[in-house]
Amino acid sequence: MATNHLYLVDGSGYIFRAYHRLPPLTNRNGIPAGAVYGFTTMLWRLVDDLHTADGPTHLAVIFDASSHTFRNDMYDKYKAHRPPPPEDLLPQFPLIRDATRAFSVPCIETEGLEADDIIACYARAALAAGWQVTIVSSDKDLMQLIEPPSDRHGGLDMLDTMNNRRLNGADVIEKFGVPPEKLGDVLALMGDSVDNVPGVPGVGPKTAAQLINEHGDLETVLAAAGTIKKPKLRQSLIDHADNARLSRELVRLVCDRPLPEPLEDLALKGIPPKPLRAFLEEQGFRTLLMKVGGGHDVSPKPAAAPATPEEEPAFVHADYETVVTEEALDRWIAEAVARGAVAIDTQTDVADVMRANLVGIALAVAPGKACYVPLGHSGEDLLSDPPVQLPRDVALAKLKPLLEHPGVMKIGQDVKYDLVLLARNDIALAPVDDTMVLSYDLDAGLAGHGAGDLGVRHLGHQAIDFKAVAGTGRNAVGFDKVPVPRATEYAGEAVDICFRLWRRLKPRLAREGATRVYELVDRPLIPVVGAMEAAGIAVDRAGLVSLSAEFAGEIARLEGEVHELAGGPFTIGSPKQLGEVLFERLGLKGGRKGKTGVYSTDMNELERLSLEGAPIAAKVLEWRQVTKLKSTYTDALQAQINPATSRVHTTFSLAVAQTGRLSSTDPNLQNIPIRTALGRRIREAFVAAPGKVLLAADYSQIELRLAAHMADVPALRDAFANGDDIHSLTAQELFGTVDRDTRGKAKTINFAILYGISSWGLAGRLGVDRIEAQAMIDRYFDRFPGIKDYIAETLTTVREKGYVSTLFGRKTHLPGIKSSKQGDRQSAERQAINAPIQGTSADIIKRAMVRMPAALTAAGLSDVKMLLQVHDELVFELSPDQVEAASAVIRTVMAGAAEPMVTLSVPLGVEIGHGHSWGAAH
C-alpha cells in the first residue's frame, strides 16, 4: 500500500460551500468574510483534525485562476450562462488564498486551466509515482479520475466533506450507471446546462448510460445512430453529433501539463503557528485564534464593528507616497491584490468626464496608507519642465489587471465618475463600492453625501479644499498644472478618507437594514448609469438654433405684454422690482416680505395671484418658463454638444433626490415640462442617430398603482387589474358623474392626495374655495378609506422613527418632523406621505435599468442602448427593425422589475412609443 497520501482540495468548490454555509459576516476591516471563516474552519479540519490513519501526508488547495480557459477558446458559449459570483463574495477570494497560505499549505492555480485540470494533472502524477490520492470534492467531472487501488498505486477516491462520505467507482456506477472511465462519454451525451455544455437534446443520464453500456463509447454510439429504433432519439443523435463530440472535449480533463510545483513540495509539515496567528488576528477570528493559543492578541470588539478614529492613524500628508517608478507601482498593486480591497480616485484636468484627460490615480489600501500616481502633470508654466512621472501607457497597463480584478473591491466616492473615465482608457473598473451611495442609502435626508461632508461627520476631519490646491477665479488652474507634491497631498488624503469611510459605512448596511436596497438596487445601477452617460444622446443643433430664435421672439412679446399690464417698463427678472410693481404700483393684495424686505414673487405666490384674477401674474409665469427653457435648453444644449462624439452627455446623480430618484445635470432632463407644448418642442430636439430611432418606455400611473397596493384600496386595485380609467372611476366616486370637468378634477385630486396636499393647496389648484376643497378631500377618504389609513399610519411611523421606508427598504429620514416650526413639520408630513410611494417607484425603475442590459443581450439585442432615465420613463436608441423585439423585452423587464423582492397586487402598465425624436417617441 502506498505510504504517501495526497489530498487535492477543490478550492473553488470549497469556497462556495463555505459561502452558503454561514450567514454574512464581516472581518475587523469591514470586508465580507463569511466564506473566509467557513473555508478556514473546513481546511483546518483537513490539515489538522482528520484521524491520522485517514489523513494526508501531502496536500494542496487548487483554485481557478480566472474565468477564461482553453475551453472558452474551444467553445465561446462555455459557462456563458453562469451568473457572476455574489458581490459580497468577490473581495473574499484573495482572503481565502491568504488563509490557505497561512496554514503553510500550497495554494495552486494556473492561467488557462480550470482547477479540475490541475487536480487531474497532480492526480495522474501521484498515481504514477505509486501514491494514494484523495480529491476533496463532490464535482461529477472529477469522478472521471476515480481508480481502485492496484499493485502500482494506492488508488484514487473522493471525499465529500459536506456529507462526510468517500466516493469510489461503485458510487459512480450507482449514480450514473457507468464506471468512472466511461463517465466522460455519458457527460458528453447528457450535456450540462450549468456549464453550457450542449450535449444532445433529449438525452438524460439514464439514456446516456444505456447508450454507452450498449455501444461502448461515444464514437460508437454516434456511428450507430442510424440504427437506433426510437425516431426522436435517432434524429437527435444524428443532428447533434458535432455537439456531442465538442461536449466530449469540453468535459475531458487535461492530465498531462507540467506540475506548477513538484509533488514533494506538497508535503504536510504541521501548521506553523506564527503566520496562522497573524492571519486570524488580521481577520478578527477570535474563536479560531484560541486554537493556536493567541486569543488575547485580538481586540475584544466584534469583528463586524466599524473602526473608530482612535484605532486609526492620524491624517499625515507627508506619509502619502508619490509613485514614479514601476517597482513602486508593482508594490502597491501587489498589496492591493493581497488585501482584496483598494480605494481609488482619479484626477483630471477638467470636470466634464467625457472631455477630461486623466492626470493621475490615487490608491489607498489601509487607513493612512495611500499613494498618488501622477500620469499627466505638465510644468507649472510654459518655461518649466514636466515633473518625473511614469508613462501613462505603462502605468495603465500595470493597473488594468488590478482595476478589473474580480477578487479586489474597488472603493470610490462617486465612483461612477472614475468608472466612466477609466472606460474611456480601456479599463473596465469592477467590482465597485461607493461611499457616496452607501451614505445615501443609510442616511438620506440627514445630511449631504459629498466627501467633505462625510469626512467631517464620520471622521471629524476637514479635507483640503480643492480651491486651495487649484486656485479660484483668474488664478484657477487645471489639476495637471498642480505641483506633484501638492497633488499627492490632496489626492492621497481624498482616497484615504474614502477608505476610512468605507470601513465605517459598509458594516452599517446589515445592522440598519439597508443591505437589500444597496446591493440589489443602487450598487448594480452604478455601471449601468455610467454606460448611459458615456452613450449620450444626439441633438438637432439646427433645430435648437431655430427654437432659440423663436423663444427669443416669444420672450420679447411676453415682456411687452407684462410691461403694458404693469403700466410701464421694469426688469421682470428682478424679484425686487417685480414685487414693487405687483404690490405697490398695482396694489395687489396679499403681498408678504421676507427677511430682506423684498416681496415674495415665487411660483406659488404668482399662481395665487393668477387664480385671484391678476393677468400680469400669469404672463410673468409664462415669461419665466420660456426664458428658462431658452437659457437652460435651447441655448445651453448647443454648447453642451461634445465635439468628439457630437452628442450631449448628461450627468445622472445617484445621491441627490431624497426619495431615491435619479436626478440629472448639464442638462437637467427632469425639469423639461412634460405636458406643455413648449416642453414637447424641447423633446423634439433630442433625436436619434442616423439610421436609428428613439424608443420611449413609460410606466403608466405607477404612483397611483403603488398607492392602490400600499394602501390596500380594493376599488383602485380592481380598476388597474381590469384596465379601467382610474380618473373616471375617481370622478364617479366623488362627483357621481364623469365628464371632462369632473375627470380633470379627479385627476388633480388623485395625484394631490399622494403629495399630502392641504385643503388650501387643493383649493388653489382647482380654483375653488377652501371649504369646497376640504369637502372633496373628505369625500375622497370616505370612498377610499385605505388611503386615509395609509396616511395616518405613515404619519404615526415618521413621528415615532423619524423616517419612512419604501417597499424595498429604502429609508428617507425626515428630521423636520420634530421641528418646533409648524411650517417645517407640515412640509415633513407631506414628504412622508409621498416618499414611500415615490421612492418605491424609483426603486422599481432602477431595478428595471439594472436588469435591462442583460435581458437585451440575451435576446440578441446588445446594440440596443439605454440612453436616458427621466421620472418614470426610459429612452433607448436602436435600429427600426429592432423595435418590435426590443419592445417586448423592455415591457417584460419593466413590468416585472419589482419581482422577486416585492410582489405587487396591481399590474405595472408600460406604454411604449418610438420615433425619430424623443418628442415623437413619447
Solvent accessible surface area in square Angstrom, and as a share of the most:
residue,aa,sasa,rsa
1,M,183,0.82
2,A,25,0.19
3,T,124,0.72
4,N,44,0.23
5,H,20,0.09
6,L,0,0.00
7,Y,0,0.00
8,L,0,0.00
9,V,0,0.00
10,D,11,0.06
11,G,0,0.00
12,S,24,0.16
13,G,29,0.28
14,Y,7,0.03
15,I,5,0.03
16,F,82,0.34
17,R,57,0.21
18,A,0,0.00
19,Y,44,0.17
20,H,138,0.61
21,R,136,0.49
22,L,54,0.27
23,P,85,0.53
24,P,118,0.74
25,L,72,0.36
26,T,27,0.16
27,N,1,0.00
28,R,60,0.22
29,N,33,0.17
30,G,1,0.01
31,I,9,0.05
32,P,11,0.07
33,A,0,0.00
34,G,6,0.06
35,A,0,0.00
36,V,0,0.00
37,Y,49,0.19
38,G,2,0.02
39,F,0,0.00
40,T,0,0.00
41,T,43,0.25
42,M,15,0.07
43,L,0,0.00
44,W,9,0.03
45,R,108,0.39
46,L,2,0.01
47,V,20,0.12
48,D,84,0.43
49,D,80,0.42
50,L,33,0.16
51,H,131,0.58
52,T,129,0.75
53,A,85,0.66
54,D,71,0.37
55,G,14,0.13
56,P,21,0.13
57,T,54,0.31
58,H,18,0.08
59,L,0,0.00
60,A,0,0.00
61,V,0,0.00
62,I,0,0.00
63,F,1,0.00
64,D,50,0.26
65,A,28,0.22
66,S,47,0.30
67,S,108,0.70
68,H,102,0.46
69,T,5,0.03
70,F,52,0.22
71,R,5,0.02
72,N,25,0.13
73,D,109,0.57
74,M,80,0.36
75,Y,43,0.17
76,D,118,0.61
77,K,113,0.48
78,Y,15,0.06
79,K,51,0.22
80,A,62,0.48
81,H,137,0.61
82,R,113,0.41
83,P,112,0.70
84,P,111,0.70
85,P,46,0.29
86,P,48,0.30
87,E,73,0.33
88,D,37,0.19
89,L,0,0.00
90,L,14,0.07
91,P,1,0.01
92,Q,3,0.02
93,F,34,0.14
94,P,10,0.07
95,L,8,0.04
96,I,0,0.00
97,R,36,0.13
98,D,38,0.20
99,A,0,0.00
100,T,0,0.00
101,R,128,0.47
102,A,6,0.05
103,F,1,0.00
104,S,60,0.39
105,V,6,0.03
106,P,22,0.14
107,C,24,0.14
108,I,4,0.02
109,E,59,0.27
110,T,44,0.26
111,E,128,0.58
112,G,28,0.27
113,L,9,0.05
114,E,17,0.08
115,A,2,0.02
116,D,18,0.09
117,D,0,0.00
118,I,2,0.01
119,I,0,0.00
120,A,0,0.00
121,C,6,0.03
122,Y,0,0.00
123,A,0,0.00
124,R,79,0.29
125,A,30,0.23
126,A,0,0.00
127,L,9,0.05
128,A,93,0.72
129,A,60,0.47
130,G,21,0.21
131,W,21,0.07
132,Q,46,0.20
133,V,0,0.00
134,T,0,0.00
135,I,0,0.00
136,V,1,0.01
137,S,11,0.07
138,S,40,0.26
139,D,47,0.24
140,K,55,0.23
141,D,23,0.12
142,L,0,0.00
143,M,12,0.05
144,Q,27,0.12
145,L,3,0.01
146,I,9,0.04
147,E,52,0.23
148,P,104,0.65
149,P,86,0.54
150,S,49,0.32
151,D,144,0.75
152,R,173,0.63
153,H,13,0.06
154,G,2,0.02
155,G,3,0.03
156,L,3,0.02
157,D,29,0.15
158,M,0,0.00
159,L,12,0.06
160,D,6,0.03
161,T,34,0.20
162,M,95,0.42
163,N,99,0.51
164,N,111,0.57
165,R,112,0.41
166,R,87,0.32
167,L,8,0.04
168,N,78,0.40
169,G,21,0.20
170,A,70,0.54
171,D,28,0.15
172,V,0,0.00
173,I,86,0.44
174,E,146,0.65
175,K,129,0.55
176,F,15,0.06
177,G,33,0.32
178,V,0,0.00
179,P,36,0.23
180,P,11,0.07
181,E,128,0.57
182,K,63,0.27
183,L,0,0.00
184,G,1,0.01
185,D,15,0.08
186,V,0,0.00
187,L,4,0.02
188,A,0,0.00
189,L,0,0.00
190,M,46,0.20
191,G,7,0.07
192,D,24,0.13
193,S,98,0.63
194,V,91,0.52
195,D,12,0.06
196,N,23,0.12
197,V,9,0.05
198,P,44,0.28
199,G,0,0.00
200,V,3,0.02
201,P,72,0.45
202,G,81,0.78
203,V,9,0.05
204,G,27,0.26
205,P,65,0.41
206,K,180,0.76
207,T,42,0.25
208,A,0,0.00
209,A,8,0.07
210,Q,104,0.46
211,L,8,0.04
212,I,0,0.00
213,N,86,0.44
214,E,109,0.49
215,H,54,0.24
216,G,29,0.28
217,D,60,0.31
218,L,6,0.03
219,E,91,0.41
220,T,58,0.34
221,V,0,0.00
222,L,16,0.08
223,A,90,0.70
224,A,22,0.17
225,A,3,0.03
226,G,53,0.51
227,T,109,0.63
228,I,21,0.11
229,K,187,0.79
230,K,137,0.58
231,P,85,0.54
232,K,179,0.76
233,L,25,0.13
234,R,73,0.26
235,Q,94,0.42
236,S,18,0.12
237,L,0,0.00
238,I,86,0.44
239,D,89,0.46
240,H,57,0.25
241,A,19,0.15
242,D,112,0.58
243,N,53,0.27
244,A,0,0.00
245,R,96,0.35
246,L,40,0.20
247,S,0,0.00
248,R,32,0.12
249,E,75,0.34
250,L,4,0.02
251,V,12,0.07
252,R,110,0.40
253,L,19,0.09
254,V,23,0.13
255,C,44,0.26
256,D,123,0.64
257,R,107,0.39
258,P,121,0.76
259,L,53,0.26
260,P,68,0.43
261,E,57,0.26
262,P,76,0.48
263,L,17,0.09
264,E,121,0.54
265,D,88,0.46
266,L,0,0.00
267,A,35,0.27
268,L,41,0.20
269,K,179,0.76
270,G,46,0.44
271,I,36,0.18
272,P,56,0.36
273,P,73,0.46
274,K,159,0.67
275,P,56,0.35
276,L,0,0.00
277,R,65,0.24
278,A,58,0.45
279,F,18,0.07
280,L,0,0.00
281,E,42,0.19
282,E,79,0.36
283,Q,3,0.02
284,G,7,0.07
285,F,11,0.05
286,R,107,0.39
287,T,96,0.56
288,L,10,0.05
289,L,0,0.00
290,M,126,0.56
291,K,108,0.46
292,V,28,0.16
293,G,56,0.54
294,G,0,0.00
295,G,15,0.15
296,H,155,0.69
297,D,69,0.36
298,V,15,0.09
299,S,30,0.19
300,P,118,0.74
301,K,45,0.19
302,P,82,0.52
303,A,27,0.21
304,A,42,0.33
305,A,23,0.18
306,P,41,0.26
307,A,6,0.05
308,T,61,0.35
309,P,67,0.42
310,E,152,0.68
311,E,94,0.42
312,E,16,0.07
313,P,71,0.45
314,A,75,0.58
315,F,37,0.16
316,V,65,0.38
317,H,56,0.25
318,A,95,0.74
319,D,92,0.48
320,Y,12,0.05
321,E,51,0.23
322,T,47,0.27
323,V,0,0.00
324,V,49,0.28
325,T,63,0.36
326,E,76,0.34
327,E,128,0.57
328,A,12,0.10
329,L,0,0.00
330,D,64,0.33
331,R,128,0.47
332,W,10,0.03
333,I,24,0.12
334,A,61,0.47
335,E,39,0.17
336,A,0,0.00
337,V,46,0.27
338,A,50,0.39
339,R,83,0.30
340,G,0,0.00
341,A,1,0.00
342,V,0,0.00
343,A,0,0.00
344,I,1,0.00
345,D,34,0.18
346,T,9,0.05
347,Q,15,0.07
348,T,19,0.11
349,D,37,0.19
350,V,74,0.43
351,A,90,0.70
352,D,65,0.34
353,V,15,0.08
354,M,22,0.10
355,R,96,0.35
356,A,2,0.01
357,N,80,0.41
358,L,2,0.01
359,V,2,0.01
360,G,0,0.00
361,I,0,0.00
362,A,0,0.00
363,L,1,0.00
364,A,0,0.00
365,V,2,0.01
366,A,16,0.12
367,P,22,0.14
368,G,19,0.18
369,K,82,0.35
370,A,1,0.01
371,C,0,0.00
372,Y,0,0.00
373,V,0,0.00
374,P,0,0.00
375,L,10,0.05
376,G,21,0.20
377,H,5,0.02
378,S,44,0.28
379,G,8,0.08
380,E,113,0.51
381,D,82,0.43
382,L,185,0.92
383,L,174,0.86
384,S,47,0.30
385,D,123,0.64
386,P,91,0.57
387,P,46,0.29
388,V,121,0.70
389,Q,41,0.18
390,L,11,0.05
391,P,82,0.52
392,R,80,0.29
393,D,116,0.60
394,V,50,0.29
395,A,0,0.00
396,L,18,0.09
397,A,68,0.53
398,K,53,0.22
399,L,0,0.00
400,K,67,0.29
401,P,85,0.53
402,L,1,0.01
403,L,0,0.00
404,E,56,0.25
405,H,61,0.27
406,P,81,0.51
407,G,1,0.01
408,V,0,0.00
409,M,2,0.01
410,K,0,0.00
411,I,0,0.00
412,G,0,0.00
413,Q,39,0.17
414,D,50,0.26
415,V,0,0.00
416,K,7,0.03
417,Y,59,0.22
418,D,4,0.02
419,L,20,0.10
420,V,2,0.01
421,L,1,0.00
422,L,0,0.00
423,A,57,0.44
424,R,105,0.38
425,N,42,0.21
426,D,109,0.56
427,I,4,0.02
428,A,67,0.52
429,L,7,0.03
430,A,48,0.37
431,P,10,0.07
432,V,10,0.06
433,D,0,0.00
434,D,0,0.00
435,T,0,0.00
436,M,28,0.13
437,V,1,0.01
438,L,0,0.00
439,S,0,0.00
440,Y,4,0.01
441,D,2,0.01
442,L,5,0.03
443,D,9,0.05
444,A,2,0.02
445,G,27,0.26
446,L,90,0.45
447,A,42,0.33
448,G,33,0.32
449,H,21,0.10
450,G,36,0.34
451,A,44,0.34
452,G,36,0.34
453,D,75,0.39
454,L,0,0.00
455,G,1,0.01
456,V,73,0.42
457,R,89,0.32
458,H,40,0.18
459,L,18,0.09
460,G,69,0.66
461,H,34,0.15
462,Q,134,0.59
463,A,26,0.20
464,I,32,0.16
465,D,85,0.44
466,F,91,0.38
467,K,127,0.54
468,A,68,0.53
469,V,17,0.10
470,A,4,0.03
471,G,26,0.25
472,T,74,0.43
473,G,71,0.68
474,R,249,0.91
475,N,124,0.63
476,A,53,0.41
477,V,69,0.40
478,G,24,0.24
479,F,2,0.01
480,D,25,0.13
481,K,75,0.32
482,V,3,0.02
483,P,56,0.35
484,V,14,0.08
485,P,99,0.62
486,R,82,0.30
487,A,0,0.00
488,T,5,0.03
489,E,55,0.25
490,Y,36,0.14
491,A,0,0.00
492,G,0,0.00
493,E,2,0.01
494,A,31,0.24
495,V,0,0.00
496,D,0,0.00
497,I,4,0.02
498,C,5,0.03
499,F,9,0.04
500,R,6,0.02
501,L,1,0.00
502,W,1,0.00
503,R,27,0.10
504,R,17,0.06
505,L,0,0.00
506,K,17,0.07
507,P,8,0.05
508,R,39,0.14
509,L,5,0.03
510,A,79,0.62
511,R,129,0.47
512,E,61,0.27
513,G,51,0.49
514,A,4,0.03
515,T,55,0.32
516,R,109,0.40
517,V,1,0.01
518,Y,0,0.00
519,E,31,0.14
520,L,83,0.41
521,V,0,0.00
522,D,6,0.03
523,R,8,0.03
524,P,40,0.25
525,L,1,0.00
526,I,0,0.00
527,P,58,0.36
528,V,18,0.10
529,V,0,0.00
530,G,1,0.01
531,A,64,0.49
532,M,4,0.02
533,E,6,0.03
534,A,39,0.30
535,A,32,0.24
536,G,3,0.03
537,I,3,0.01
538,A,14,0.11
539,V,16,0.09
540,D,58,0.30
541,R,122,0.45
542,A,76,0.59
543,G,26,0.25
544,L,0,0.00
545,V,80,0.46
546,S,70,0.45
547,L,10,0.05
548,S,13,0.08
549,A,69,0.53
550,E,84,0.38
551,F,2,0.01
552,A,44,0.34
553,G,44,0.43
554,E,49,0.22
555,I,26,0.13
556,A,65,0.50
557,R,103,0.38
558,L,0,0.00
559,E,65,0.29
560,G,39,0.38
561,E,50,0.23
562,V,0,0.00
563,H,36,0.16
564,E,139,0.63
565,L,73,0.36
566,A,0,0.00
567,G,67,0.65
568,G,19,0.18
569,P,108,0.68
570,F,26,0.11
571,T,76,0.44
572,I,6,0.03
573,G,51,0.49
574,S,25,0.16
575,P,74,0.47
576,K,118,0.50
577,Q,71,0.32
578,L,0,0.00
579,G,0,0.00
580,E,64,0.29
581,V,4,0.03
582,L,0,0.00
583,F,19,0.08
584,E,99,0.45
585,R,121,0.44
586,L,65,0.33
587,G,40,0.39
588,L,47,0.23
589,K,164,0.70
590,G,51,0.49
591,G,31,0.30
592,R,132,0.48
593,K,116,0.49
594,G,45,0.43
595,K,215,0.91
596,T,119,0.69
597,G,42,0.40
598,V,44,0.25
599,Y,36,0.14
600,S,25,0.16
601,T,9,0.05
602,D,65,0.34
603,M,115,0.51
604,N,103,0.53
605,E,8,0.04
606,L,0,0.00
607,E,75,0.34
608,R,71,0.26
609,L,3,0.01
610,S,38,0.25
611,L,98,0.49
612,E,112,0.50
613,G,61,0.58
614,A,9,0.07
615,P,83,0.52
616,I,5,0.03
617,A,0,0.00
618,A,43,0.34
619,K,56,0.24
620,V,0,0.00
621,L,43,0.21
622,E,65,0.29
623,W,29,0.10
624,R,73,0.27
625,Q,60,0.27
626,V,1,0.00
627,T,44,0.26
628,K,104,0.44
629,L,5,0.02
630,K,46,0.19
631,S,65,0.42
632,T,41,0.24
633,Y,1,0.00
634,T,0,0.00
635,D,54,0.28
636,A,27,0.21
637,L,0,0.00
638,Q,41,0.18
639,A,81,0.63
640,Q,46,0.20
641,I,19,0.10
642,N,4,0.02
643,P,110,0.69
644,A,93,0.72
645,T,52,0.30
646,S,74,0.48
647,R,36,0.13
648,V,2,0.01
649,H,24,0.11
650,T,8,0.05
651,T,58,0.34
652,F,1,0.00
653,S,25,0.16
654,L,9,0.04
655,A,10,0.08
656,V,102,0.59
657,A,27,0.21
658,Q,59,0.26
659,T,21,0.12
660,G,0,0.00
661,R,46,0.17
662,L,11,0.05
663,S,24,0.16
664,S,2,0.01
665,T,66,0.38
666,D,92,0.48
667,P,3,0.02
668,N,43,0.22
669,L,1,0.01
670,Q,28,0.13
671,N,75,0.39
672,I,3,0.01
673,P,27,0.17
674,I,57,0.29
675,R,172,0.63
676,T,52,0.30
677,A,65,0.50
678,L,41,0.20
679,G,0,0.00
680,R,117,0.43
681,R,86,0.31
682,I,0,0.00
683,R,4,0.01
684,E,85,0.38
685,A,6,0.05
686,F,1,0.00
687,V,18,0.10
688,A,4,0.03
689,A,23,0.18
690,P,133,0.84
691,G,67,0.65
692,K,63,0.27
693,V,21,0.12
694,L,0,0.00
695,L,0,0.00
696,A,4,0.03
697,A,0,0.00
698,D,35,0.18
699,Y,7,0.03
700,S,21,0.13
701,Q,55,0.24
702,I,2,0.01
703,E,11,0.05
704,L,3,0.02
705,R,28,0.10
706,L,0,0.00
707,A,2,0.02
708,A,0,0.00
709,H,44,0.19
710,M,41,0.18
711,A,9,0.07
712,D,90,0.47
713,V,3,0.02
714,P,77,0.48
715,A,42,0.33
716,L,3,0.01
717,R,57,0.21
718,D,80,0.41
719,A,4,0.03
720,F,9,0.04
721,A,68,0.53
722,N,109,0.56
723,G,66,0.64
724,D,77,0.40
725,D,59,0.31
726,I,2,0.01
727,H,2,0.01
728,S,27,0.17
729,L,45,0.23
730,T,0,0.00
731,A,0,0.00
732,Q,92,0.41
733,E,55,0.25
734,L,8,0.04
735,F,53,0.22
736,G,51,0.49
737,T,68,0.39
738,V,67,0.39
739,D,72,0.37
740,R,227,0.83
741,D,88,0.46
742,T,14,0.08
743,R,83,0.30
744,G,36,0.34
745,K,48,0.21
746,A,0,0.00
747,K,71,0.30
748,T,39,0.23
749,I,0,0.00
750,N,0,0.00
751,F,57,0.24
752,A,0,0.00
753,I,5,0.02
754,L,3,0.02
755,Y,89,0.34
756,G,15,0.14
757,I,28,0.14
758,S,54,0.35
759,S,11,0.07
760,W,179,0.63
761,G,29,0.28
762,L,0,0.00
763,A,9,0.07
764,G,28,0.27
765,R,151,0.55
766,L,31,0.15
767,G,53,0.51
768,V,31,0.18
769,D,90,0.47
770,R,89,0.32
771,I,130,0.66
772,E,76,0.34
773,A,0,0.00
774,Q,62,0.28
775,A,39,0.30
776,M,3,0.01
777,I,12,0.06
778,D,67,0.34
779,R,77,0.28
780,Y,2,0.01
781,F,34,0.14
782,D,104,0.54
783,R,106,0.39
784,F,1,0.00
785,P,78,0.49
786,G,14,0.13
787,I,2,0.01
788,K,112,0.47
789,D,77,0.40
790,Y,21,0.08
791,I,24,0.12
792,A,54,0.42
793,E,116,0.52
794,T,12,0.07
795,L,24,0.12
796,T,69,0.40
797,T,48,0.28
798,V,0,0.00
799,R,115,0.42
800,E,129,0.58
801,K,122,0.52
802,G,14,0.13
803,Y,47,0.18
804,V,5,0.03
805,S,47,0.30
806,T,11,0.07
807,L,53,0.26
808,F,0,0.00
809,G,25,0.24
810,R,3,0.01
811,K,39,0.17
812,T,4,0.02
813,H,28,0.13
814,L,4,0.02
815,P,81,0.51
816,G,25,0.24
817,I,11,0.06
818,K,139,0.59
819,S,27,0.18
820,S,110,0.71
821,K,137,0.58
822,Q,110,0.49
823,G,49,0.47
824,D,66,0.34
825,R,84,0.31
826,Q,76,0.34
827,S,39,0.25
828,A,3,0.03
829,E,41,0.18
830,R,100,0.37
831,Q,77,0.34
832,A,0,0.00
833,I,11,0.06
834,N,9,0.05
835,A,3,0.02
836,P,6,0.04
837,I,1,0.00
838,Q,23,0.10
839,G,0,0.00
840,T,0,0.00
841,S,1,0.01
842,A,3,0.03
843,D,0,0.00
844,I,0,0.00
845,I,6,0.03
846,K,3,0.01
847,R,12,0.04
848,A,0,0.00
849,M,0,0.00
850,V,36,0.21
851,R,82,0.30
852,M,0,0.00
853,P,59,0.37
854,A,71,0.55
855,A,29,0.22
856,L,4,0.02
857,T,79,0.46
858,A,94,0.73
859,A,54,0.42
860,G,61,0.59
861,L,13,0.06
862,S,67,0.43
863,D,70,0.36
864,V,7,0.04
865,K,101,0.43
866,M,16,0.07
867,L,1,0.01
868,L,3,0.01
869,Q,6,0.03
870,V,2,0.01
871,H,48,0.22
872,D,28,0.15
873,E,5,0.02
874,L,0,0.00
875,V,0,0.00
876,F,0,0.00
877,E,15,0.07
878,L,0,0.00
879,S,26,0.17
880,P,79,0.50
881,D,126,0.65
882,Q,25,0.11
883,V,19,0.11
884,E,152,0.68
885,A,53,0.41
886,A,0,0.00
887,S,18,0.12
888,A,59,0.46
889,V,27,0.15
890,I,0,0.00
891,R,106,0.39
892,T,99,0.58
893,V,18,0.10
894,M,0,0.00
895,A,45,0.35
896,G,26,0.25
897,A,0,0.00
898,A,3,0.03
899,E,73,0.33
900,P,114,0.72
901,M,33,0.15
902,V,14,0.08
903,T,99,0.57
904,L,28,0.14
905,S,61,0.40
906,V,8,0.04
907,P,66,0.41
908,L,14,0.07
909,G,19,0.19
910,V,13,0.07
911,E,108,0.49
912,I,42,0.21
913,G,22,0.21
914,H,97,0.43
915,G,13,0.13
916,H,112,0.50
917,S,11,0.07
918,W,0,0.00
919,G,18,0.17
920,A,65,0.50
921,A,3,0.02
922,H,98,0.44
